């Protein structure tokens, strides 16, 4: 027997009449939680049917359930100035990082390592983006350097997780020694979470700063389309690949490029390191060989050679930019607004 979202919603509506605790919960917010549960089980059965590793949905207790969604603004939650009113919680003073613009559509209360945030998703309407002119660039991402451009410029890899590993290991060892279910274990878990959040914030800031520099400088950006999930199967490089977070960076770069009217193209990265950017010959080399040398006389850094090939493929894919008509494309401005709520 299976329970769908409709069945759960009907059961919850009936129980609210007899259960005072359920009656106090915002009904729309509870429905959003039930939709998340239904989505998790639908994904589970899809993986089972496809023969993938199923991963049965985990139960999330109060210490693991870190977000509450209100799908309709004004229904259970409302912001007035710097005061946030939440149903059956009261008025909370918030620190606005930026003004809330546009029409608020949904609101989410989010907890990260003991700190609370409220995220407003706003509809700002259609925004016309003018195409940007500027030089072209191909970008090859890597581990020795965060990225290498087709012009030979390199961005160092900050390796935030690697730098935090000594502190993280000490805190994790302390957590493992604490008694399960105890107050000290909850405190130790929060300390571990704080370290992870700090690493994630530093990494995200680096991605935004690097992407902004590229968008301001270039009018055409070509990047490689990566299958990161397959790369993580390499046990020796999995942690380093996760630390550099190429997927998040490319997503950030794409978003900023679209908002600024910069042409953005993803190309197949296969063979870009082996192919000579000058003559097109295939020069075989393993991962440890970091210099490209060809019989045609082309000699340069391996990553720069790959970036040049990525740029050439990107320009080839962008043969008729008039068909895309970037000037007539109407892009949406970023929708999410994060506001820090004091405890």
C-alpha positions as CSV (number, residue, x, y, z in Angstrom):
1,X,0.0,0.0,0.0
2,X,1.3,3.5,-0.9
3,X,0.3,6.9,0.4
4,X,0.4,9.7,-2.1
5,X,0.6,13.4,-1.3
6,X,-3.2,13.7,-1.7
7,X,-3.7,10.9,0.9
8,X,-1.4,12.5,3.4
9,X,-3.0,15.9,2.9
10,X,-6.4,14.5,3.4
11,X,-5.3,12.6,6.6
12,X,-3.7,15.7,8.0
13,X,-6.7,17.8,7.4
14,X,-8.9,15.3,9.2
15,X,-6.5,15.0,12.2
16,X,-6.3,18.8,12.6
17,X,-9.9,18.7,13.9
18,X,-9.0,16.5,16.8
19,X,-5.3,17.1,17.4
20,X,-4.5,20.5,19.0
21,X,-0.8,20.3,18.0
22,X,-1.7,19.7,14.3
23,X,-4.2,22.5,14.5
24,X,-1.5,25.1,15.4
25,X,0.7,24.2,12.4
26,X,0.2,26.4,9.3
27,X,-1.7,24.2,6.8
28,X,0.1,25.5,3.7
29,X,3.5,25.0,5.3
30,X,2.6,21.4,6.3
31,X,1.4,20.7,2.7
32,X,4.8,21.9,1.4
33,X,6.5,19.5,3.7
34,X,4.3,16.6,2.5
35,X,5.1,17.5,-1.1
36,X,8.8,17.2,-0.3
37,X,8.2,13.8,1.3
38,X,6.2,12.7,-1.8
39,X,9.0,13.9,-4.1
40,X,11.6,12.0,-2.1
41,X,9.7,8.7,-2.4
42,X,9.0,9.3,-6.1
43,X,12.7,9.7,-6.6
44,X,13.4,6.6,-4.6
45,X,11.0,4.4,-6.7
46,X,12.4,6.0,-9.9
47,X,15.9,4.9,-8.9
48,X,14.6,1.4,-8.0
49,X,12.9,1.1,-11.4
50,X,16.1,2.3,-13.2
51,X,18.3,-0.2,-11.4
52,X,20.3,2.5,-9.6
53,X,21.3,2.5,-6.0
54,X,17.9,3.3,-4.3
55,X,18.8,5.2,-1.2
56,X,15.7,4.9,0.9
57,X,14.6,8.3,2.2
58,X,15.9,9.0,5.7
59,X,13.8,10.0,8.7
60,X,14.6,13.5,9.7
61,X,14.2,14.4,13.4
62,X,14.0,17.9,14.7
63,X,17.8,18.2,14.7
64,X,18.1,17.3,11.1
65,X,15.1,19.1,9.6
66,X,16.6,22.5,8.9
67,X,14.1,24.3,6.7
68,X,10.4,25.3,6.8
69,X,8.7,26.5,3.6
70,X,5.7,28.9,3.5
71,X,4.5,28.6,-0.1
72,X,2.2,31.7,0.1
73,X,3.5,34.9,1.5
74,X,1.1,36.4,4.1
75,X,-0.3,32.9,5.0
76,X,1.5,32.3,8.3
77,X,4.4,34.6,7.7
78,X,4.9,38.3,6.9
79,X,7.7,40.9,7.0
80,X,7.0,44.4,8.3
81,X,10.0,46.6,8.3
82,X,12.6,44.6,10.3
83,X,10.1,42.5,12.1
84,X,9.1,39.0,10.9
85,X,5.8,37.6,12.1
86,X,5.6,33.8,12.1
87,X,2.4,32.0,13.0
88,X,2.4,30.6,16.5
89,X,6.0,31.8,17.0
90,X,5.6,35.5,17.3
91,X,7.5,38.5,16.1
92,X,11.2,38.0,15.3
93,X,13.7,40.9,14.8
94,X,15.7,40.4,11.6
95,X,18.8,42.0,10.0
96,X,18.1,42.8,6.4
97,X,21.2,42.2,4.2
98,X,19.5,44.0,1.4
99,X,16.0,45.5,0.7
100,X,13.3,43.0,-0.3
101,X,12.4,44.0,-3.9
102,X,9.5,42.9,-6.1
103,X,6.6,40.7,-5.2
104,X,7.3,38.1,-2.5
105,X,6.1,34.7,-3.7
106,X,7.5,32.1,-1.2
107,X,9.3,32.3,2.1
108,X,11.6,29.7,3.7
109,X,13.0,29.6,7.2
110,X,16.4,28.0,7.1
111,X,18.9,26.9,9.8
112,X,22.6,26.6,9.3
113,X,24.9,25.6,12.2
114,X,22.7,27.2,14.8
115,X,22.0,30.4,12.8
116,X,18.6,31.1,11.3
117,X,18.0,32.7,7.9
118,X,14.8,33.7,6.1
119,X,14.9,33.4,2.3
120,X,12.4,35.4,0.2
121,X,11.8,34.3,-3.4
122,X,10.7,37.4,-5.2
123,X,9.2,38.0,-8.7
124,X,11.0,41.1,-10.1
125,X,9.3,40.9,-13.5
126,X,11.0,40.5,-16.9
127,X,14.4,42.2,-17.3
128,X,15.8,43.0,-20.7
129,X,19.5,42.3,-21.0
130,X,21.6,44.0,-23.6
131,X,24.3,41.9,-25.2
132,X,27.8,42.7,-24.1
133,X,30.8,43.1,-26.4
134,X,34.3,42.1,-25.3
135,X,37.1,39.6,-25.9
136,X,36.5,35.9,-26.0
137,X,37.9,33.3,-23.5
138,X,38.0,29.6,-23.0
139,X,38.2,28.2,-19.5
140,X,39.7,24.9,-18.4
141,X,39.1,24.0,-14.7
142,X,41.5,21.9,-12.8
143,X,42.9,20.9,-9.4
144,X,46.5,22.2,-9.6
145,X,44.9,25.6,-10.6
146,X,41.3,26.5,-10.1
147,X,41.1,27.5,-13.7
148,X,43.3,28.4,-16.6
149,X,42.2,30.7,-19.4
150,X,43.0,30.5,-23.1
151,X,45.3,33.5,-22.6
152,X,47.5,31.5,-20.1
153,X,46.2,33.2,-16.9
154,X,45.7,31.0,-13.9
155,X,43.5,31.3,-10.9
156,X,45.0,29.6,-7.8
157,X,43.0,26.8,-6.2
158,X,42.3,28.0,-2.6
159,X,41.6,24.4,-1.2
160,X,39.4,25.6,1.7
161,X,38.5,22.1,2.8
162,X,42.1,20.9,2.8
163,X,43.1,23.9,5.0
164,X,40.3,23.2,7.4
165,X,40.9,19.4,7.7
166,X,43.1,19.5,10.8
167,X,40.5,21.5,12.8
168,X,37.7,19.4,11.3
169,X,39.3,16.1,12.3
170,X,39.8,17.2,15.9
171,X,36.2,18.2,16.2
172,X,35.0,15.0,14.5
173,X,37.1,12.9,16.9
174,X,35.6,14.8,19.8
175,X,32.1,14.2,18.4
176,X,32.7,10.5,18.1
177,X,33.7,10.2,21.8
178,X,30.5,11.9,23.0
179,X,27.6,9.7,24.2
180,X,24.8,9.4,21.6
181,X,21.7,11.3,22.6
182,X,23.6,13.5,25.1
183,X,23.7,17.2,25.4
184,X,27.5,17.3,24.8
185,X,27.1,15.4,21.6
186,X,24.6,17.9,20.3
187,X,27.1,20.7,21.1
188,X,29.9,18.9,19.4
189,X,27.8,18.3,16.3
190,X,27.1,22.0,16.1
191,X,30.8,22.7,16.2
192,X,31.5,20.3,13.3
193,X,28.6,21.9,11.3
194,X,30.0,25.4,11.9
195,X,33.3,24.3,10.3
196,X,31.6,22.9,7.3
197,X,29.4,26.0,6.9
198,X,32.5,28.3,7.1
199,X,34.2,26.2,4.4
200,X,31.1,26.3,2.2
201,X,30.7,30.1,2.6
202,X,34.4,30.7,1.7
203,X,34.1,28.5,-1.3
204,X,30.9,30.2,-2.5
205,X,32.4,33.7,-2.0
206,X,35.4,32.6,-4.1
207,X,33.1,31.3,-6.9
208,X,31.2,34.6,-7.0
209,X,34.3,36.8,-7.0
210,X,36.0,34.8,-9.7
211,X,32.9,34.6,-11.9
212,X,32.3,38.3,-11.5
213,X,35.8,39.1,-12.7
214,X,35.3,36.9,-15.8
215,X,31.9,38.4,-16.6
216,X,33.2,42.0,-16.3
217,X,36.2,41.3,-18.5
218,X,34.9,39.1,-21.4
219,X,32.0,39.1,-23.8
220,X,32.1,35.4,-24.7
221,X,32.9,32.6,-22.3
222,X,33.4,28.9,-23.4
223,X,33.7,26.3,-20.7
224,X,33.8,22.5,-20.6
225,X,30.8,20.4,-19.9
226,X,31.8,18.1,-17.0
227,X,30.4,14.8,-15.7
228,X,31.4,15.4,-12.1
229,X,29.4,12.4,-10.8
230,X,31.6,10.1,-12.8
231,X,34.8,11.9,-11.7
232,X,33.9,11.4,-8.0
233,X,34.3,7.6,-8.6
234,X,38.1,8.2,-8.4
235,X,38.9,7.5,-4.8
236,X,42.2,9.4,-4.9
237,X,40.8,12.6,-6.2
238,X,37.2,12.6,-5.0
239,X,37.8,14.8,-2.0
240,X,39.9,17.3,-4.0
241,X,37.2,17.4,-6.7
242,X,34.5,18.0,-4.1
243,X,36.6,20.7,-2.5
244,X,37.0,22.7,-5.7
245,X,33.2,22.4,-6.5
246,X,33.4,22.9,-10.3
247,X,29.7,22.3,-10.7
248,X,28.7,25.2,-8.4
249,X,31.2,27.5,-10.0
250,X,30.0,26.8,-13.5
251,X,26.4,27.3,-12.4
252,X,27.3,30.6,-10.8
253,X,29.3,31.7,-13.9
254,X,26.4,30.8,-16.2
255,X,23.9,32.8,-14.0
256,X,26.1,35.9,-13.9
257,X,26.9,35.7,-17.6
258,X,23.2,35.5,-18.5
259,X,22.4,38.5,-16.2
260,X,25.2,40.6,-17.8
261,X,24.4,39.6,-21.4
262,X,27.6,37.7,-21.8
263,X,27.6,34.8,-24.3
264,X,28.1,31.5,-22.5
265,X,28.7,28.1,-24.2
266,X,29.4,24.7,-22.8
267,X,31.4,22.3,-25.0
268,X,32.4,18.6,-24.9
269,X,35.7,18.5,-23.0
270,X,36.8,15.1,-24.3
271,X,40.2,15.2,-25.9
272,X,40.9,18.9,-25.2
273,X,44.0,18.0,-23.2
274,X,45.3,15.5,-25.8
275,X,44.6,17.6,-28.9
276,X,47.1,20.2,-30.0
277,X,45.5,23.6,-30.2
278,X,47.9,24.7,-33.0
279,X,47.7,21.9,-35.5
280,X,45.0,19.6,-34.2
281,X,47.2,16.5,-33.8
282,X,46.6,14.2,-30.9
283,X,49.5,14.1,-28.4
284,X,48.9,11.4,-25.9
285,X,49.9,12.2,-22.3
286,X,48.9,10.9,-18.9
287,X,47.5,13.0,-16.0
288,X,50.9,13.6,-14.4
289,X,52.3,15.2,-17.6
290,X,51.5,18.9,-17.2
291,X,53.3,20.2,-20.3
292,X,52.1,20.0,-23.9
293,X,54.7,19.6,-26.6
294,X,53.8,18.9,-30.2
295,X,55.9,18.1,-33.3
296,X,54.5,21.3,-34.9
297,X,56.5,23.4,-32.4
298,X,53.6,24.2,-30.1
299,X,54.9,24.0,-26.5
300,X,52.8,25.4,-23.6
301,X,51.1,24.4,-20.4
302,X,48.7,21.5,-20.7
303,X,45.8,23.4,-19.2
304,X,46.3,26.4,-21.4
305,X,46.3,24.1,-24.4
306,X,43.0,22.6,-23.3
307,X,41.5,26.1,-22.7
308,X,42.4,27.1,-26.3
309,X,40.7,24.0,-27.6
310,X,37.6,24.8,-25.5
311,X,37.5,28.3,-26.9
312,X,37.8,27.0,-30.5
313,X,35.0,24.5,-29.9
314,X,32.9,27.2,-28.2
315,X,33.3,29.6,-31.1
316,X,32.5,26.8,-33.6
317,X,29.3,26.1,-31.7
318,X,28.4,29.8,-31.6
319,X,28.5,30.1,-35.4
320,X,25.3,32.1,-35.8
321,X,24.8,34.3,-32.7
322,X,22.1,36.3,-34.6
323,X,19.8,33.3,-34.4
324,X,20.0,33.4,-30.6
325,X,19.4,37.2,-30.5
326,X,20.6,37.8,-27.0
327,X,19.3,41.4,-27.1
328,X,15.7,40.1,-27.4
329,X,16.1,37.4,-24.7
330,X,14.3,38.4,-21.6
331,X,16.1,37.2,-18.5
332,X,14.9,37.1,-14.9
333,X,17.0,38.8,-12.2
334,X,18.0,36.6,-9.3
335,X,14.9,35.7,-7.3
336,X,16.2,34.6,-3.9
337,X,16.8,37.1,-1.2
338,X,18.5,35.9,2.0
339,X,17.9,37.8,5.2
340,X,19.7,37.1,8.5
341,X,17.4,36.6,11.4
342,X,18.8,37.1,14.9
343,X,18.0,34.5,17.5
